[in-house]
Amino acid sequence: MKKVLVFSLVLFFAAIMHVNAQVSAGVYQSSSGTLVSIGTDVDNKIFGEARLATGRFVGFEGTFGYNFIQRDDVNFYSGFHLGTEGRRDGFYLGIPFGLLVKPFPVKNFGFMMEASPIFPTEYGSFFRAGLGLKYTFR
């Protein structure tokens, strides 16, 4: 399973380097901890990001999303997470449902709300929800 995660992260970063896309950065406070992220432009129809869970345990997560609703001031997306938790050896799969609201005239900055059922492979499932900030460098 570690090979799948490594392959997914390599594929993600290869896609970022191949596409001339803007870069976004974010910080999320979720029910399972704080996440920092870097990824492609969230205003693209398909986007991705790498997340680092910080705090007592460090974990990594690759997130791939698809914008179902894509407007100038709001995006609604879903997709999947593939990650690992620092306190466990197993991997997990998650299905995020997120809303990015950009209320200011300059649309680089937004507020993010995300909820995601998490399905670990070796342990029980749980539900993660959180709020965050996202900035796209254009």
Steps between C-alpha positions, in 0.01 A plus 500: 500500500794736559590458133153626404541814712850571369384443141200733554718777642754465216218511246354807672827694496570394141160639399576829678833532320353405160209744514578871510258555786493744784581373847270516799584471867266439790464438870208296637390435854309173497353275763805274474769772509658777296587450133724715281478460124654594170337422169381608160255783432169415669314689226592229247231241425736226629755585769725329751696574811742343743417540868711463810323428829678673786471473873569205725519263201620584150319353200497553125204517266447542127167658405351503152188708439242578235304828505132420446395863551753753379416868531698816547425518874433136598612147408341173613725197459537134579763239425718271709783501754770238528716534807674360801471589865814539707370302796403198291671298233191473279375712214161657462268608225271800542227663296505879553203729444619858505389855451745781420352848544690801357310806632755770417546690169841336452417130458840364613391460863217282627346321794472124476255263668554128452337184631637157425416145602831317552529127435820353647608164369599346833293695753147634534354786299445854623368835379727805465376857463678831508547863401795666337659773294630464145707737287582455130818661369425643154 
